[in-house]
Amino acid sequence: MSVIVYTTNHCPECTILKKFLQDYQIEFVIRNCSQNPSFSEEINQLGFLGVPITLVNGKAIQGFKPHEIIEALEAI
């Protein structure tokens, strides 16, 4: 299982998303676009302009959508 969260330093929705994943003990990798501009290019290639973006085994979910994240995890 692979979960990647694209985030920035000053994104309240990103903070909520990361807390949600931690609370549900879902392991994830953080890709901070503020610290590494190439991550911004990655989300642009996925067709998005902003964060948070969560990739669950390659499926992109924009924003904080806990139901969609859980569904994507259960589909594995």
Backbone as JSON Lines, residues from 0, in Angstrom:
{"i":0,"aa":"M","n":[0.85,-1.18,0.0],"ca":[0.0,0.0,0.0],"c":[0.89,1.23,0.0]}
{"i":1,"aa":"S","n":[0.52,2.19,-0.84],"ca":[1.29,3.41,-0.95],"c":[0.37,4.61,-0.8]}
{"i":2,"aa":"V","n":[0.64,5.45,0.2],"ca":[-0.13,6.68,0.4],"c":[0.86,7.83,0.43]}
{"i":3,"aa":"I","n":[0.65,8.79,-0.46],"ca":[1.5,9.97,-0.55],"c":[0.62,11.2,-0.38]}
{"i":4,"aa":"V","n":[1.05,12.13,0.46],"ca":[0.31,13.37,0.67],"c":[1.18,14.54,0.19]}
{"i":5,"aa":"Y","n":[0.66,15.27,-0.78],"ca":[1.3,16.51,-1.25],"c":[0.76,17.63,-0.38]}
{"i":6,"aa":"T","n":[1.67,18.42,0.18],"ca":[1.31,19.43,1.15],"c":[2.18,20.68,0.97]}
{"i":7,"aa":"T","n":[1.86,21.72,1.72],"ca":[2.72,22.9,1.83],"c":[2.82,23.27,3.31]}
{"i":8,"aa":"N","n":[3.7,24.21,3.61],"ca":[3.93,24.58,5.02],"c":[2.72,25.25,5.67]}
{"i":9,"aa":"H","n":[1.98,26.03,4.93],"ca":[0.91,26.85,5.53],"c":[-0.46,26.48,4.99]}
{"i":10,"aa":"C","n":[-0.79,25.19,5.03],"ca":[-2.05,24.7,4.49],"c":[-2.86,24.06,5.62]}
{"i":11,"aa":"P","n":[-3.89,24.75,6.13],"ca":[-4.69,24.19,7.23],"c":[-5.36,22.86,6.86]}
{"i":12,"aa":"E","n":[-5.85,22.77,5.63],"ca":[-6.52,21.54,5.2],"c":[-5.52,20.37,5.17]}
{"i":13,"aa":"C","n":[-4.28,20.66,4.81],"ca":[-3.21,19.64,4.8],"c":[-2.97,19.13,6.22]}
{"i":14,"aa":"T","n":[-2.95,20.03,7.18],"ca":[-2.74,19.64,8.58],"c":[-3.85,18.72,9.06]}
{"i":15,"aa":"I","n":[-5.08,19.05,8.71],"ca":[-6.22,18.22,9.1],"c":[-6.12,16.84,8.44]}
{"i":16,"aa":"L","n":[-5.75,16.81,7.18],"ca":[-5.6,15.55,6.46],"c":[-4.54,14.67,7.1]}
{"i":17,"aa":"K","n":[-3.38,15.24,7.42],"ca":[-2.3,14.46,8.03],"c":[-2.71,13.93,9.4]}
{"i":18,"aa":"K","n":[-3.44,14.74,10.17],"ca":[-3.92,14.29,11.48],"c":[-4.91,13.14,11.31]}
{"i":19,"aa":"F","n":[-5.8,13.24,10.33],"ca":[-6.75,12.17,10.06],"c":[-6.02,10.86,9.76]}
{"i":20,"aa":"L","n":[-5.02,10.92,8.9],"ca":[-4.26,9.72,8.54],"c":[-3.53,9.15,9.76]}
{"i":21,"aa":"Q","n":[-2.96,10.02,10.57],"ca":[-2.27,9.57,11.79],"c":[-3.26,8.94,12.77]}
{"i":22,"aa":"D","n":[-4.42,9.56,12.94],"ca":[-5.43,9.04,13.87],"c":[-5.9,7.65,13.46]}
{"i":23,"aa":"Y","n":[-5.97,7.4,12.16],"ca":[-6.4,6.09,11.65],"c":[-5.2,5.16,11.4]}
{"i":24,"aa":"Q","n":[-4.04,5.56,11.87],"ca":[-2.81,4.78,11.77],"c":[-2.52,4.32,10.34]}
{"i":25,"aa":"I","n":[-2.74,5.25,9.42],"ca":[-2.45,5.01,8.0],"c":[-1.07,5.6,7.73]}
{"i":26,"aa":"E","n":[-0.15,4.75,7.32],"ca":[1.2,5.22,7.02],"c":[1.18,6.0,5.71]}
{"i":27,"aa":"F","n":[1.92,7.1,5.69],"ca":[1.96,7.93,4.49],"c":[3.3,8.63,4.39]}
{"i":28,"aa":"V","n":[3.59,9.05,3.16],"ca":[4.8,9.81,2.87],"c":[4.37,11.24,2.56]}
{"i":29,"aa":"I","n":[5.09,12.2,3.12],"ca":[4.79,13.61,2.87],"c":[5.7,14.12,1.76]}
{"i":30,"aa":"R","n":[5.08,14.79,0.79],"ca":[5.84,15.5,-0.25],"c":[5.48,16.98,-0.12]}
{"i":31,"aa":"N","n":[6.37,17.72,0.52],"ca":[6.14,19.12,0.82],"c":[6.56,19.99,-0.36]}
{"i":32,"aa":"C","n":[5.59,20.59,-1.01],"ca":[5.84,21.42,-2.19],"c":[6.58,22.71,-1.83]}
{"i":33,"aa":"S","n":[6.46,23.15,-0.58],"ca":[7.18,24.36,-0.14],"c":[8.68,24.09,-0.06]}
{"i":34,"aa":"Q","n":[9.04,22.88,0.28],"ca":[10.44,22.53,0.44],"c":[11.08,22.0,-0.84]}
{"i":35,"aa":"N","n":[10.26,21.45,-1.73],"ca":[10.79,20.87,-2.97],"c":[9.85,21.21,-4.13]}
{"i":36,"aa":"P","n":[10.19,22.21,-4.94],"ca":[9.34,22.65,-6.04],"c":[9.02,21.56,-7.07]}
{"i":37,"aa":"S","n":[9.83,20.53,-7.15],"ca":[9.54,19.47,-8.12],"c":[8.25,18.73,-7.75]}
{"i":38,"aa":"F","n":[7.89,18.75,-6.46],"ca":[6.63,18.13,-6.06],"c":[5.43,18.91,-6.61]}
{"i":39,"aa":"S","n":[5.57,20.24,-6.73],"ca":[4.51,21.04,-7.35],"c":[4.32,20.64,-8.81]}
{"i":40,"aa":"E","n":[5.42,20.37,-9.48],"ca":[5.35,19.9,-10.87],"c":[4.62,18.56,-10.95]}
{"i":41,"aa":"E","n":[4.85,17.7,-9.97],"ca":[4.18,16.4,-9.96],"c":[2.67,16.56,-9.85]}
{"i":42,"aa":"I","n":[2.21,17.47,-8.96],"ca":[0.75,17.63,-8.84],"c":[0.18,18.3,-10.09]}
{"i":43,"aa":"N","n":[0.95,19.16,-10.73],"ca":[0.49,19.75,-11.99],"c":[0.34,18.68,-13.05]}
{"i":44,"aa":"Q","n":[1.25,17.72,-13.1],"ca":[1.16,16.63,-14.07],"c":[-0.04,15.74,-13.79]}
{"i":45,"aa":"L","n":[-0.48,15.69,-12.53],"ca":[-1.68,14.93,-12.18],"c":[-2.96,15.69,-12.55]}
{"i":46,"aa":"G","n":[-2.81,16.97,-12.92],"ca":[-3.95,17.78,-13.32],"c":[-4.5,18.67,-12.23]}
{"i":47,"aa":"F","n":[-3.73,18.88,-11.17],"ca":[-4.18,19.71,-10.05],"c":[-3.28,20.94,-9.92]}
{"i":48,"aa":"L","n":[-3.84,21.97,-9.27],"ca":[-3.09,23.21,-9.08],"c":[-2.69,23.45,-7.63]}
{"i":49,"aa":"G","n":[-3.39,22.81,-6.7],"ca":[-3.12,23.08,-5.3],"c":[-3.14,21.82,-4.45]}
{"i":50,"aa":"V","n":[-2.88,22.02,-3.17],"ca":[-2.82,20.92,-2.21],"c":[-3.95,21.07,-1.2]}
{"i":51,"aa":"P","n":[-4.29,20.05,-0.48],"ca":[-3.65,18.76,-0.43],"c":[-4.13,17.83,-1.55]}
{"i":52,"aa":"I","n":[-3.21,16.99,-1.96],"ca":[-3.51,15.89,-2.88],"c":[-3.03,14.62,-2.18]}
{"i":53,"aa":"T","n":[-3.89,13.63,-2.13],"ca":[-3.52,12.35,-1.56],"c":[-3.52,11.33,-2.68]}
{"i":54,"aa":"L","n":[-2.42,10.61,-2.81],"ca":[-2.32,9.52,-3.78],"c":[-2.41,8.21,-3.0]}
{"i":55,"aa":"V","n":[-3.42,7.41,-3.31],"ca":[-3.58,6.09,-2.7],"c":[-3.37,5.08,-3.8]}
{"i":56,"aa":"N","n":[-2.2,4.44,-3.8],"ca":[-1.83,3.49,-4.86],"c":[-2.09,4.07,-6.25]}
{"i":57,"aa":"G","n":[-1.72,5.33,-6.43],"ca":[-1.82,5.98,-7.73],"c":[-3.12,6.71,-7.98]}
{"i":58,"aa":"K","n":[-4.14,6.5,-7.13],"ca":[-5.42,7.22,-7.29],"c":[-5.31,8.56,-6.57]}
{"i":59,"aa":"A","n":[-5.52,9.66,-7.31],"ca":[-5.39,11.01,-6.75],"c":[-6.72,11.48,-6.17]}
{"i":60,"aa":"I","n":[-6.65,12.0,-4.95],"ca":[-7.82,12.56,-4.27],"c":[-7.46,13.97,-3.84]}
{"i":61,"aa":"Q","n":[-8.22,14.95,-4.34],"ca":[-7.94,16.35,-4.03],"c":[-8.73,16.79,-2.81]}
{"i":62,"aa":"G","n":[-8.06,17.53,-1.93],"ca":[-8.72,18.06,-0.75],"c":[-8.79,17.05,0.38]}
{"i":63,"aa":"F","n":[-9.52,17.42,1.41],"ca":[-9.71,16.53,2.56],"c":[-11.04,15.81,2.37]}
{"i":64,"aa":"K","n":[-10.96,14.59,1.87],"ca":[-12.15,13.77,1.6],"c":[-11.95,12.41,2.25]}
{"i":65,"aa":"P","n":[-12.2,12.33,3.56],"ca":[-11.91,11.1,4.29],"c":[-12.63,9.87,3.74]}
{"i":66,"aa":"H","n":[-13.89,10.02,3.31],"ca":[-14.63,8.87,2.78],"c":[-13.96,8.32,1.53]}
{"i":67,"aa":"E","n":[-13.52,9.2,0.64],"ca":[-12.86,8.75,-0.59],"c":[-11.52,8.07,-0.28]}
{"i":68,"aa":"I","n":[-10.81,8.59,0.7],"ca":[-9.53,7.99,1.07],"c":[-9.75,6.59,1.63]}
{"i":69,"aa":"I","n":[-10.72,6.44,2.53],"ca":[-11.03,5.13,3.1],"c":[-11.48,4.16,2.01]}
{"i":70,"aa":"E","n":[-12.33,4.61,1.1],"ca":[-12.78,3.75,-0.01],"c":[-11.59,3.3,-0.86]}
{"i":71,"aa":"A","n":[-10.69,4.21,-1.16],"ca":[-9.52,3.85,-1.97],"c":[-8.64,2.85,-1.24]}
{"i":72,"aa":"L","n":[-8.51,3.0,0.08],"ca":[-7.71,2.07,0.86],"c":[-8.37,0.68,0.91]}
{"i":73,"aa":"E","n":[-9.69,0.66,1.01],"ca":[-10.4,-0.61,1.08],"c":[-10.4,-1.34,-0.24]}
{"i":74,"aa":"A","n":[-10.22,-0.61,-1.34],"ca":[-10.23,-1.2,-2.69],"c":[-8.94,-1.95,-2.98]}
{"i":75,"aa":"I","n":[-8.0,-1.87,-2.09],"ca":[-6.69,-2.5,-2.32],"c":[-6.79,-4.0,-2.09]}
